Amino acid sequence: MEKELIRLLEDIKKLTILDLIERGVQANMIADILGVDKGTISRLVPARKIKSQNQYGNRKR
């Protein structure tokens, strides 16, 4: 049960970071707020890939 809760919280964290990136918040600002390295954010959510998909309209509706 505890592992499931941890997994759920990690998923929520990733989705929240993804939402922030799609709204234009830079990964280094998110990393500063969370107290982690920017590379950690990049590993969690591949912002460049997401932004390039948004640029071409593949993900935005």
N, C-alpha and C positions, 0 to 999 in steps of 0.2 A: 504494500500500500504506500509506504513512504517513497519508494523508488518511482512509483507512478506519479505521485505528487511532485516530486523533483522534476521529472520529465515534463509534466504539464507546465510548471513554472518556467522551465527553460524555453519551452515552445512559445509561451506568452511573451517572454523577454525578446525572443527573436522576431516575433510578429510586431512588437512595439518598435523595435529598432528599424525594421523594414518600413513601417509606417512613417517614422521620422525621416528616414532617408528619402522616401518618395515625396515627402513634403518639402524637401530641400535642405534639411539639416545636415551639415557635413559630419562625416564619420569622426573626425578629430574632436569636434565639439561633444558628440555623444560619448566618446571615449573619456574625455576630460570629466564629464559629469559622472560617469560610472566609475572613474578612478582606475581605468585600465588603459593599456596601450592601444593605439589605433589599429595595430595589426590584429588584435583580438576581435575588434568589431568587423574587420575585413574578413576574418575567417568565419565569423558567425553569419554575416550577411554580405554577399558579394555585390557591393554597391555599384561598382562600374558596370557590371553586367545588367543590373536592374536599371540604371540610368540610361544605358544604351538601348535597352529594349523600350523604355518609355519614350526615348527620342524618336523612335521609328513607329510608335503607336502599337507595339505588340502587347503591352500589358494594360495600358490605360483604356478605360471604356468611356 
